[in-house]
């Protein structure tokens, strides 16, 4: 069967995520472990019109480029386990397409600047896209969580180390 999938896909950043994290080591590994940590998202002027009505949402989903990620690994040992897993069953940054995802609290939209909280992202990270978080669409209570079941409740106190540097 012939495929129409392009061999290469290219994206341009729509903004930059600014945080207090200048080093990967010691960062929270997920937003739930970044309680009250604030940052900003600077949306480039040519995209700022797209922020209309975003201020009505309490949370947003940030999709970004892991700009400090090294080459991809298909088997990784994630922060919440000592055993190796396939990268697609983790949220590790060393991926074939180094795309990150974080759900953060939106505090304010001021022109092209978004003030956010519960941020677990390295400073100066390129933003690829953002979407409103909608519980009715995005929550799936009671779903299976695979190997992470044994790590439940540990994410809030787990910080990153140098394993993905």
VMD Tcl script that builds the backbone (N, CA, C; Angstrom):
set m [mol new atoms 495]
animate dup $m
set s [atomselect $m all]
$s set {name element resname resid chain x y z} {
  {N N UNK 1 A 0.843 -1.181 0.000}
  {CA C UNK 1 A 0.000 0.000 0.000}
  {C C UNK 1 A 0.888 1.245 0.000}
  {N N UNK 2 A 0.606 2.182 -0.855}
  {CA C UNK 2 A 1.377 3.410 -0.963}
  {C C UNK 2 A 0.963 4.382 0.134}
  {N N UNK 3 A 1.943 5.059 0.711}
  {CA C UNK 3 A 1.682 5.995 1.797}
  {C C UNK 3 A 1.822 7.428 1.312}
  {N N UNK 4 A 0.973 8.294 1.831}
  {CA C UNK 4 A 1.063 9.723 1.539}
  {C C UNK 4 A 1.721 10.478 2.679}
  {N N UNK 5 A 2.325 9.761 3.607}
  {CA C UNK 5 A 2.966 10.397 4.745}
  {C C UNK 5 A 4.302 10.988 4.298}
  {N N UNK 6 A 4.521 12.281 4.565}
  {CA C UNK 6 A 5.798 12.884 4.169}
  {C C UNK 6 A 6.956 12.280 4.962}
  {N N UNK 7 A 8.121 12.235 4.351}
  {CA C UNK 7 A 9.282 11.669 5.030}
  {C C UNK 7 A 9.832 12.610 6.093}
  {N N UNK 8 A 9.518 13.888 5.998}
  {CA C UNK 8 A 9.994 14.867 6.971}
  {C C UNK 8 A 8.876 15.864 7.247}
  {N N UNK 9 A 8.695 16.185 8.518}
  {CA C UNK 9 A 7.694 17.158 8.940}
  {C C UNK 9 A 8.432 18.255 9.687}
  {N N UNK 10 A 8.075 19.492 9.447}
  {CA C UNK 10 A 8.771 20.611 10.072}
  {C C UNK 10 A 7.762 21.529 10.754}
  {N N UNK 11 A 8.114 22.005 11.952}
  {CA C UNK 11 A 7.278 22.953 12.679}
  {C C UNK 11 A 8.107 24.171 13.046}
  {N N UNK 12 A 7.438 25.303 13.177}
  {CA C UNK 12 A 8.070 26.532 13.636}
  {C C UNK 12 A 7.497 26.868 15.005}
  {N N UNK 13 A 8.326 27.307 15.945}
  {CA C UNK 13 A 7.794 27.701 17.256}
  {C C UNK 13 A 6.807 28.862 17.123}
  {N N UNK 14 A 5.801 28.862 17.979}
  {CA C UNK 14 A 4.848 29.976 18.031}
  {C C UNK 14 A 5.140 30.879 19.219}
  {N N UNK 15 A 6.111 30.476 20.041}
  {CA C UNK 15 A 6.465 31.259 21.213}
  {C C UNK 15 A 7.594 30.603 21.984}
  {N N UNK 16 A 7.897 31.202 23.138}
  {CA C UNK 16 A 8.964 30.717 24.020}
  {C C UNK 16 A 8.405 30.622 25.436}
  {N N UNK 17 A 8.747 29.536 26.125}
  {CA C UNK 17 A 8.343 29.338 27.513}
  {C C UNK 17 A 9.498 29.811 28.404}
  {N N UNK 18 A 9.183 30.720 29.323}
  {CA C UNK 18 A 10.191 31.263 30.247}
  {C C UNK 18 A 9.912 30.741 31.662}
  {N N UNK 19 A 10.937 30.147 32.268}
  {CA C UNK 19 A 10.807 29.612 33.631}
  {C C UNK 19 A 12.075 29.926 34.413}
  {N N UNK 20 A 12.088 29.529 35.658}
  {CA C UNK 20 A 13.269 29.721 36.506}
  {C C UNK 20 A 14.249 28.556 36.397}
  {N N UNK 21 A 13.949 27.572 35.573}
  {CA C UNK 21 A 14.803 26.382 35.472}
  {C C UNK 21 A 15.835 26.542 34.354}
  {N N UNK 22 A 17.077 26.772 34.735}
  {CA C UNK 22 A 18.146 26.904 33.742}
  {C C UNK 22 A 18.913 25.597 33.584}
  {N N UNK 23 A 18.626 24.631 34.441}
  {CA C UNK 23 A 19.318 23.347 34.424}
  {C C UNK 23 A 18.284 22.231 34.552}
  {N N UNK 24 A 18.457 21.182 33.800}
  {CA C UNK 24 A 17.506 20.071 33.812}
  {C C UNK 24 A 17.501 19.353 35.160}
  {N N UNK 25 A 18.672 19.200 35.761}
  {CA C UNK 25 A 18.762 18.487 37.033}
  {C C UNK 25 A 18.036 19.256 38.134}
  {N N UNK 26 A 17.234 18.536 38.917}
  {CA C UNK 26 A 16.510 19.114 40.039}
  {C C UNK 26 A 15.152 19.694 39.697}
  {N N UNK 27 A 14.762 19.652 38.420}
  {CA C UNK 27 A 13.446 20.156 38.021}
  {C C UNK 27 A 12.350 19.170 38.423}
  {N N UNK 28 A 11.128 19.657 38.626}
  {CA C UNK 28 A 10.009 18.734 38.784}
  {C C UNK 28 A 9.852 17.928 37.503}
  {N N UNK 29 A 9.382 16.693 37.618}
  {CA C UNK 29 A 9.268 15.859 36.425}
  {C C UNK 29 A 7.893 15.936 35.774}
  {N N UNK 30 A 6.935 16.520 36.443}
  {CA C UNK 30 A 5.588 16.725 35.902}
  {C C UNK 30 A 4.985 17.951 36.589}
  {N N UNK 31 A 3.974 18.604 35.996}
  {CA C UNK 31 A 3.362 19.773 36.615}
  {C C UNK 31 A 2.819 19.522 38.025}
  {N N UNK 32 A 2.339 18.327 38.310}
  {CA C UNK 32 A 1.806 18.037 39.640}
  {C C UNK 32 A 2.897 18.170 40.714}
  {N N UNK 33 A 4.157 18.022 40.335}
  {CA C UNK 33 A 5.272 18.204 41.260}
  {C C UNK 33 A 5.833 19.607 41.249}
  {N N UNK 34 A 5.194 20.513 40.506}
  {CA C UNK 34 A 5.666 21.895 40.372}
  {C C UNK 34 A 4.662 22.867 40.976}
  {N N UNK 35 A 4.016 22.469 42.053}
  {CA C UNK 35 A 2.981 23.270 42.692}
  {C C UNK 35 A 3.470 24.692 42.979}
  {N N UNK 36 A 2.745 25.676 42.488}
  {CA C UNK 36 A 2.987 27.108 42.698}
  {C C UNK 36 A 4.217 27.655 41.967}
  {N N UNK 37 A 4.921 26.850 41.189}
  {CA C UNK 37 A 6.057 27.351 40.420}
  {C C UNK 37 A 5.512 28.069 39.189}
  {N N UNK 38 A 5.916 29.329 39.054}
  {CA C UNK 38 A 5.364 30.172 37.993}
  {C C UNK 38 A 6.324 30.375 36.840}
  {N N UNK 39 A 5.756 30.710 35.712}
  {CA C UNK 39 A 6.517 31.039 34.518}
  {C C UNK 39 A 5.652 31.861 33.590}
  {N N UNK 40 A 6.186 32.156 32.432}
  {CA C UNK 40 A 5.419 32.871 31.419}
  {C C UNK 40 A 5.616 32.199 30.071}
  {N N UNK 41 A 4.645 32.405 29.222}
  {CA C UNK 41 A 4.740 31.958 27.842}
  {C C UNK 41 A 4.612 33.206 26.987}
  {N N UNK 42 A 5.634 33.449 26.193}
  {CA C UNK 42 A 5.626 34.574 25.276}
  {C C UNK 42 A 5.208 34.065 23.897}
  {N N UNK 43 A 4.033 34.481 23.467}
  {CA C UNK 43 A 3.548 34.104 22.148}
  {C C UNK 43 A 4.049 35.149 21.163}
  {N N UNK 44 A 4.645 34.705 20.067}
  {CA C UNK 44 A 5.150 35.644 19.073}
  {C C UNK 44 A 3.991 36.464 18.519}
  {N N UNK 45 A 4.268 37.729 18.245}
  {CA C UNK 45 A 3.237 38.695 17.829}
  {C C UNK 45 A 2.353 38.185 16.694}
  {N N UNK 46 A 2.947 37.514 15.707}
  {CA C UNK 46 A 2.146 37.085 14.553}
  {C C UNK 46 A 1.101 36.024 14.910}
  {N N UNK 47 A 1.193 35.453 16.131}
  {CA C UNK 47 A 0.228 34.440 16.570}
  {C C UNK 47 A -0.668 34.941 17.704}
  {N N UNK 48 A -0.436 36.156 18.187}
  {CA C UNK 48 A -1.143 36.630 19.386}
  {C C UNK 48 A -2.649 36.760 19.199}
  {N N UNK 49 A -3.119 36.999 17.989}
  {CA C UNK 49 A -4.561 37.078 17.740}
  {C C UNK 49 A -5.251 35.760 18.099}
  {N N UNK 50 A -4.529 34.658 17.999}
  {CA C UNK 50 A -5.078 33.346 18.320}
  {C C UNK 50 A -5.334 33.126 19.804}
  {N N UNK 51 A -4.922 34.074 20.648}
  {CA C UNK 51 A -5.149 33.960 22.095}
  {C C UNK 51 A -6.540 34.449 22.513}
  {N N UNK 52 A -7.307 34.992 21.566}
  {CA C UNK 52 A -8.650 35.492 21.879}
  {C C UNK 52 A -9.461 34.399 22.574}
  {N N UNK 53 A -10.039 34.738 23.714}
  {CA C UNK 53 A -10.924 33.888 24.519}
  {C C UNK 53 A -10.191 32.832 25.344}
  {N N UNK 54 A -8.867 32.765 25.270}
  {CA C UNK 54 A -8.128 31.770 26.058}
  {C C UNK 54 A -8.227 32.049 27.559}
  {N N UNK 55 A -8.348 33.307 27.943}
  {CA C UNK 55 A -8.403 33.691 29.354}
  {C C UNK 55 A -9.552 33.083 30.132}
  {N N UNK 56 A -10.545 32.534 29.465}
  {CA C UNK 56 A -11.673 31.904 30.141}
  {C C UNK 56 A -11.385 30.496 30.635}
  {N N UNK 57 A -10.198 29.978 30.350}
  {CA C UNK 57 A -9.838 28.616 30.759}
  {C C UNK 57 A -8.895 28.652 31.961}
  {N N UNK 58 A -9.070 27.719 32.885}
  {CA C UNK 58 A -8.205 27.668 34.073}
  {C C UNK 58 A -6.884 26.966 33.794}
  {N N UNK 59 A -6.856 26.067 32.813}
  {CA C UNK 59 A -5.651 25.301 32.494}
  {C C UNK 59 A -5.466 25.240 30.976}
  {N N UNK 60 A -4.204 25.118 30.582}
  {CA C UNK 60 A -3.885 24.957 29.168}
  {C C UNK 60 A -2.890 23.814 29.000}
  {N N UNK 61 A -2.903 23.240 27.821}
  {CA C UNK 61 A -1.957 22.180 27.464}
  {C C UNK 61 A -0.877 22.823 26.590}
  {N N UNK 62 A 0.365 22.717 27.036}
  {CA C UNK 62 A 1.487 23.238 26.263}
  {C C UNK 62 A 2.170 22.083 25.548}
  {N N UNK 63 A 2.378 22.228 24.269}
  {CA C UNK 63 A 3.127 21.266 23.465}
  {C C UNK 63 A 4.418 21.968 23.047}
  {N N UNK 64 A 5.548 21.368 23.383}
  {CA C UNK 64 A 6.814 22.062 23.186}
  {C C UNK 64 A 7.906 21.119 22.722}
  {N N UNK 65 A 8.982 21.735 22.269}
  {CA C UNK 65 A 10.142 20.987 21.767}
  {C C UNK 65 A 11.155 20.828 22.901}
  {N N UNK 66 A 11.533 19.592 23.206}
  {CA C UNK 66 A 12.583 19.326 24.198}
  {C C UNK 66 A 13.918 19.745 23.573}
  {N N UNK 67 A 14.226 21.025 23.643}
  {CA C UNK 67 A 15.383 21.569 22.930}
  {C C UNK 67 A 16.732 21.148 23.511}
  {N N UNK 68 A 16.753 20.587 24.699}
  {CA C UNK 68 A 18.004 20.117 25.298}
  {C C UNK 68 A 18.118 18.596 25.277}
  {N N UNK 69 A 17.144 17.930 24.692}
  {CA C UNK 69 A 17.163 16.461 24.653}
  {C C UNK 69 A 18.265 15.968 23.730}
  {N N UNK 70 A 18.930 14.932 24.164}
  {CA C UNK 70 A 19.973 14.299 23.361}
  {C C UNK 70 A 19.305 13.346 22.375}
  {N N UNK 71 A 20.097 12.547 21.703}
  {CA C UNK 71 A 19.561 11.611 20.716}
  {C C UNK 71 A 18.528 10.675 21.345}
  {N N UNK 72 A 17.625 10.215 20.517}
  {CA C UNK 72 A 16.527 9.362 20.975}
  {C C UNK 72 A 17.031 8.011 21.461}
  {N N UNK 73 A 16.286 7.465 22.430}
  {CA C UNK 73 A 16.507 6.103 22.909}
  {C C UNK 73 A 15.142 5.435 22.941}
  {N N UNK 74 A 15.068 4.218 22.433}
  {CA C UNK 74 A 13.782 3.524 22.428}
  {C C UNK 74 A 13.518 2.792 23.737}
  {N N UNK 75 A 14.557 2.512 24.506}
  {CA C UNK 75 A 14.425 1.921 25.834}
  {C C UNK 75 A 15.049 2.898 26.823}
  {N N UNK 76 A 14.280 3.313 27.825}
  {CA C UNK 76 A 14.749 4.283 28.823}
  {C C UNK 76 A 14.371 3.812 30.225}
  {N N UNK 77 A 15.097 4.293 31.207}
  {CA C UNK 77 A 14.731 4.065 32.605}
  {C C UNK 77 A 14.153 5.383 33.108}
  {N N UNK 78 A 12.842 5.456 33.303}
  {CA C UNK 78 A 12.195 6.714 33.678}
  {C C UNK 78 A 12.462 7.079 35.140}
  {N N UNK 79 A 12.153 8.320 35.480}
  {CA C UNK 79 A 12.391 8.818 36.832}
  {C C UNK 79 A 11.637 8.039 37.899}
  {N N UNK 80 A 10.476 7.515 37.594}
  {CA C UNK 80 A 9.648 6.862 38.606}
  {C C UNK 80 A 9.837 5.355 38.677}
  {N N UNK 81 A 10.915 4.837 38.079}
  {CA C UNK 81 A 11.161 3.394 38.129}
  {C C UNK 81 A 12.652 3.137 37.952}
  {N N UNK 82 A 13.082 1.994 38.388}
  {CA C UNK 82 A 14.483 1.614 38.208}
  {C C UNK 82 A 14.627 0.593 37.083}
  {N N UNK 83 A 13.512 0.243 36.454}
  {CA C UNK 83 A 13.531 -0.721 35.357}
  {C C UNK 83 A 13.374 -0.017 34.016}
  {N N UNK 84 A 14.005 -0.537 32.978}
  {CA C UNK 84 A 13.855 0.064 31.647}
  {C C UNK 84 A 12.481 -0.230 31.041}
  {N N UNK 85 A 11.996 0.746 30.279}
  {CA C UNK 85 A 10.705 0.644 29.595}
  {C C UNK 85 A 10.849 1.208 28.189}
  {N N UNK 86 A 9.942 0.848 27.301}
  {CA C UNK 86 A 9.903 1.462 25.984}
  {C C UNK 86 A 9.574 2.931 26.121}
  {N N UNK 87 A 10.263 3.774 25.374}
  {CA C UNK 87 A 10.092 5.222 25.507}
  {C C UNK 87 A 8.636 5.646 25.317}
  {N N UNK 88 A 7.877 4.922 24.498}
  {CA C UNK 88 A 6.489 5.308 24.258}
  {C C UNK 88 A 5.557 4.966 25.420}
  {N N UNK 89 A 6.056 4.235 26.416}
  {CA C UNK 89 A 5.272 3.988 27.630}
  {C C UNK 89 A 5.741 4.905 28.758}
  {N N UNK 90 A 6.527 5.936 28.406}
  {CA C UNK 90 A 7.027 6.896 29.391}
  {C C UNK 90 A 6.799 8.315 28.870}
  {N N UNK 91 A 7.181 9.270 29.693}
  {CA C UNK 91 A 7.168 10.673 29.263}
  {C C UNK 91 A 8.591 11.210 29.184}
  {N N UNK 92 A 9.546 10.327 29.009}
  {CA C UNK 92 A 10.953 10.706 28.919}
  {C C UNK 92 A 11.200 11.612 27.713}
  {N N UNK 93 A 12.165 12.537 27.825}
  {CA C UNK 93 A 12.423 13.488 26.742}
  {C C UNK 93 A 13.226 12.946 25.552}
  {N N UNK 94 A 13.933 11.855 25.713}
  {CA C UNK 94 A 14.774 11.339 24.619}
  {C C UNK 94 A 13.929 10.480 23.685}
  {N N UNK 95 A 13.177 11.152 22.815}
  {CA C UNK 95 A 12.186 10.530 21.956}
  {C C UNK 95 A 12.566 10.724 20.493}
  {N N UNK 96 A 12.049 9.884 19.588}
  {CA C UNK 96 A 12.309 10.109 18.160}
  {C C UNK 96 A 11.879 11.508 17.701}
  {N N UNK 97 A 10.754 11.982 18.202}
  {CA C UNK 97 A 10.313 13.368 17.995}
  {C C UNK 97 A 10.227 13.987 19.391}
  {N N UNK 98 A 11.206 14.789 19.793}
  {CA C UNK 98 A 11.273 15.284 21.174}
  {C C UNK 98 A 10.223 16.353 21.479}
  {N N UNK 99 A 8.982 15.892 21.601}
  {CA C UNK 99 A 7.854 16.780 21.881}
  {C C UNK 99 A 7.396 16.544 23.313}
  {N N UNK 100 A 7.304 17.619 24.075}
  {CA C UNK 100 A 6.830 17.555 25.450}
  {C C UNK 100 A 5.412 18.062 25.565}
  {N N UNK 101 A 4.758 17.673 26.652}
  {CA C UNK 101 A 3.378 18.054 26.919}
  {C C UNK 101 A 3.252 18.347 28.398}
  {N N UNK 102 A 2.697 19.492 28.750}
  {CA C UNK 102 A 2.430 19.832 30.147}
  {C C UNK 102 A 1.080 20.513 30.247}
  {N N UNK 103 A 0.304 20.134 31.259}
  {CA C UNK 103 A -0.948 20.811 31.565}
  {C C UNK 103 A -0.641 21.751 32.729}
  {N N UNK 104 A -0.759 23.056 32.482}
  {CA C UNK 104 A -0.419 24.061 33.479}
  {C C UNK 104 A -1.631 24.938 33.772}
  {N N UNK 105 A -1.584 25.577 34.941}
  {CA C UNK 105 A -2.651 26.514 35.307}
  {C C UNK 105 A -2.397 27.838 34.588}
  {N N UNK 106 A -3.430 28.370 33.954}
  {CA C UNK 106 A -3.355 29.671 33.302}
  {C C UNK 106 A -3.835 30.725 34.294}
  {N N UNK 107 A -2.943 31.629 34.684}
  {CA C UNK 107 A -3.283 32.669 35.646}
  {C C UNK 107 A -3.819 33.925 34.979}
  {N N UNK 108 A -3.207 34.279 33.819}
  {CA C UNK 108 A -3.571 35.541 33.186}
  {C C UNK 108 A -3.087 35.557 31.734}
  {N N UNK 109 A -3.868 36.222 30.910}
  {CA C UNK 109 A -3.459 36.497 29.531}
  {C C UNK 109 A -3.350 38.013 29.415}
  {N N UNK 110 A -2.148 38.499 29.141}
  {CA C UNK 110 A -1.917 39.933 29.011}
  {C C UNK 110 A -1.239 40.184 27.667}
  {N N UNK 111 A -2.022 40.593 26.688}
  {CA C UNK 111 A -1.573 40.757 25.306}
  {C C UNK 111 A -1.008 39.430 24.798}
  {N N UNK 112 A 0.297 39.343 24.545}
  {CA C UNK 112 A 0.889 38.102 24.029}
  {C C UNK 112 A 1.643 37.316 25.102}
  {N N UNK 113 A 1.430 37.651 26.370}
  {CA C UNK 113 A 2.100 36.971 27.483}
  {C C UNK 113 A 1.084 36.191 28.303}
  {N N UNK 114 A 1.368 34.911 28.506}
  {CA C UNK 114 A 0.544 34.070 29.362}
  {C C UNK 114 A 1.296 33.851 30.675}
  {N N UNK 115 A 0.666 34.142 31.773}
  {CA C UNK 115 A 1.263 33.861 33.080}
  {C C UNK 115 A 0.717 32.503 33.516}
  {N N UNK 116 A 1.630 31.603 33.851}
  {CA C UNK 116 A 1.241 30.224 34.148}
  {C C UNK 116 A 1.811 29.780 35.488}
  {N N UNK 117 A 1.252 28.695 35.995}
  {CA C UNK 117 A 1.681 28.123 37.276}
  {C C UNK 117 A 1.707 26.604 37.159}
  {N N UNK 118 A 2.505 25.993 38.027}
  {CA C UNK 118 A 2.713 24.539 38.038}
  {C C UNK 118 A 3.501 24.114 36.802}
  {N N UNK 119 A 4.559 24.868 36.534}
  {CA C UNK 119 A 5.349 24.668 35.323}
  {C C UNK 119 A 6.590 23.807 35.609}
  {N N UNK 120 A 6.793 22.817 34.766}
  {CA C UNK 120 A 7.887 21.846 34.903}
  {C C UNK 120 A 8.782 21.851 33.664}
  {N N UNK 121 A 8.998 23.015 33.087}
  {CA C UNK 121 A 9.633 23.131 31.771}
  {C C UNK 121 A 10.909 23.964 31.887}
  {N N UNK 122 A 11.920 23.574 31.146}
  {CA C UNK 122 A 13.195 24.277 31.112}
  {C C UNK 122 A 13.037 25.668 30.497}
  {N N UNK 123 A 13.773 26.639 31.014}
  {CA C UNK 123 A 13.726 28.001 30.495}
  {C C UNK 123 A 14.083 28.052 29.007}
  {N N UNK 124 A 13.430 28.954 28.309}
  {CA C UNK 124 A 13.646 29.206 26.880}
  {C C UNK 124 A 13.282 28.021 25.989}
  {N N UNK 125 A 12.315 27.244 26.419}
  {CA C UNK 125 A 11.837 26.117 25.621}
  {C C UNK 125 A 10.920 26.621 24.503}
  {N N UNK 126 A 11.165 26.185 23.267}
  {CA C UNK 126 A 10.298 26.593 22.151}
  {C C UNK 126 A 8.896 25.971 22.266}
  {N N UNK 127 A 7.878 26.810 22.167}
  {CA C UNK 127 A 6.486 26.366 22.207}
  {C C UNK 127 A 6.022 26.040 20.795}
  {N N UNK 128 A 5.483 24.835 20.606}
  {CA C UNK 128 A 4.972 24.421 19.297}
  {C C UNK 128 A 3.491 24.714 19.136}
  {N N UNK 129 A 2.731 24.539 20.225}
  {CA C UNK 129 A 1.288 24.756 20.162}
  {C C UNK 129 A 0.759 24.812 21.589}
  {N N UNK 130 A -0.448 25.313 21.742}
  {CA C UNK 130 A -1.136 25.258 23.027}
  {C C UNK 130 A -2.611 25.051 22.756}
  {N N UNK 131 A -3.246 24.407 23.719}
  {CA C UNK 131 A -4.672 24.087 23.595}
  {C C UNK 131 A -5.323 24.270 24.962}
  {N N UNK 132 A -6.600 24.593 24.995}
  {CA C UNK 132 A -7.272 24.663 26.293}
  {C C UNK 132 A -7.452 23.263 26.863}
  {N N UNK 133 A -7.278 23.156 28.162}
  {CA C UNK 133 A -7.558 21.900 28.852}
  {C C UNK 133 A -9.053 21.878 29.161}
  {N N UNK 134 A -9.731 20.817 28.756}
  {CA C UNK 134 A -11.169 20.680 28.960}
  {C C UNK 134 A -11.417 19.343 29.660}
  {N N UNK 135 A -11.762 19.362 30.962}
  {CA C UNK 135 A -11.922 18.097 31.699}
  {C C UNK 135 A -12.823 17.083 31.008}
  {N N UNK 136 A -13.905 17.534 30.416}
  {CA C UNK 136 A -14.823 16.613 29.755}
  {C C UNK 136 A -14.147 15.874 28.594}
  {N N UNK 137 A -13.185 16.525 27.956}
  {CA C UNK 137 A -12.458 15.908 26.848}
  {C C UNK 137 A -11.236 15.136 27.319}
  {N N UNK 138 A -10.558 15.668 28.339}
  {CA C UNK 138 A -9.204 15.232 28.660}
  {C C UNK 138 A -9.064 14.304 29.857}
  {N N UNK 139 A -10.068 14.156 30.692}
  {CA C UNK 139 A -9.979 13.263 31.845}
  {C C UNK 139 A -10.608 11.918 31.528}
  {N N UNK 140 A -9.950 10.877 32.001}
  {CA C UNK 140 A -10.450 9.525 31.824}
  {C C UNK 140 A -10.245 8.758 33.133}
  {N N UNK 141 A -11.023 9.087 34.170}
  {CA C UNK 141 A -10.841 8.439 35.472}
  {C C UNK 141 A -11.002 6.923 35.375}
  {N N UNK 142 A -10.189 6.237 36.134}
  {CA C UNK 142 A -10.298 4.786 36.196}
  {C C UNK 142 A -9.592 4.045 35.093}
  {N N UNK 143 A -8.937 4.741 34.194}
  {CA C UNK 143 A -8.223 4.077 33.112}
  {C C UNK 143 A -6.969 3.393 33.641}
  {N N UNK 144 A -6.462 2.434 32.893}
  {CA C UNK 144 A -5.233 1.730 33.276}
  {C C UNK 144 A -4.031 2.648 33.084}
  {N N UNK 145 A -3.033 2.550 33.963}
  {CA C UNK 145 A -1.833 3.372 33.855}
  {C C UNK 145 A -0.560 2.530 33.797}
  {N N UNK 146 A -0.700 1.271 33.377}
  {CA C UNK 146 A 0.456 0.416 33.127}
  {C C UNK 146 A 1.428 0.324 34.284}
  {N N UNK 147 A 2.725 0.346 33.957}
  {CA C UNK 147 A 3.777 0.187 34.963}
  {C C UNK 147 A 3.780 1.321 35.986}
  {N N UNK 148 A 3.136 2.458 35.674}
  {CA C UNK 148 A 3.115 3.581 36.609}
  {C C UNK 148 A 2.230 3.337 37.831}
  {N N UNK 149 A 1.442 2.280 37.796}
  {CA C UNK 149 A 0.590 1.959 38.947}
  {C C UNK 149 A 1.418 1.820 40.221}
  {N N UNK 150 A 2.604 1.197 40.113}
  {CA C UNK 150 A 3.463 0.998 41.282}
  {C C UNK 150 A 4.103 2.301 41.766}
  {N N UNK 151 A 4.092 3.355 40.943}
  {CA C UNK 151 A 4.716 4.625 41.314}
  {C C UNK 151 A 3.693 5.673 41.742}
  {N N UNK 152 A 2.438 5.299 41.831}
  {CA C UNK 152 A 1.373 6.252 42.160}
  {C C UNK 152 A 1.690 6.994 43.457}
  {N N UNK 153 A 1.548 8.313 43.409}
  {CA C UNK 153 A 1.798 9.153 44.575}
  {C C UNK 153 A 3.243 9.609 44.725}
  {N N UNK 154 A 4.145 9.146 43.875}
  {CA C UNK 154 A 5.562 9.520 43.999}
  {C C UNK 154 A 5.957 10.730 43.173}
  {N N UNK 155 A 5.185 11.094 42.178}
  {CA C UNK 155 A 5.582 12.130 41.230}
  {C C UNK 155 A 5.765 13.501 41.880}
  {N N UNK 156 A 4.961 13.827 42.875}
  {CA C UNK 156 A 5.040 15.151 43.489}
  {C C UNK 156 A 6.389 15.423 44.129}
  {N N UNK 157 A 7.060 14.398 44.608}
  {CA C UNK 157 A 8.337 14.582 45.299}
  {C C UNK 157 A 9.539 14.125 44.490}
  {N N UNK 158 A 9.347 13.739 43.236}
  {CA C UNK 158 A 10.455 13.258 42.409}
  {C C UNK 158 A 10.982 14.400 41.539}
  {N N UNK 159 A 12.284 14.602 41.582}
  {CA C UNK 159 A 12.937 15.632 40.770}
  {C C UNK 159 A 13.781 14.954 39.714}
  {N N UNK 160 A 14.049 15.666 38.634}
  {CA C UNK 160 A 14.852 15.091 37.559}
  {C C UNK 160 A 16.318 15.037 37.967}
  {N N UNK 161 A 17.051 14.149 37.317}
  {CA C UNK 161 A 18.484 14.040 37.520}
  {C C UNK 161 A 19.149 14.087 36.143}
  {N N UNK 162 A 20.345 13.569 36.021}
  {CA C UNK 162 A 21.082 13.703 34.769}
  {C C UNK 162 A 20.880 12.548 33.794}
  {N N UNK 163 A 19.932 11.659 34.036}
  {CA C UNK 163 A 19.801 10.470 33.184}
  {C C UNK 163 A 19.437 10.768 31.737}
  {N N UNK 164 A 18.860 11.928 31.446}
  {CA C UNK 164 A 18.501 12.250 30.064}
  {C C UNK 164 A 19.355 13.381 29.478}
  {N N UNK 165 A 20.421 13.732 30.167}
  {CA C UNK 165 A 21.322 14.788 29.691}
  {C C UNK 165 A 22.281 14.201 28.690}
}
mol reanalyze $m
mol bondsrecalc $m
mol representation Tube
mol addrep $m
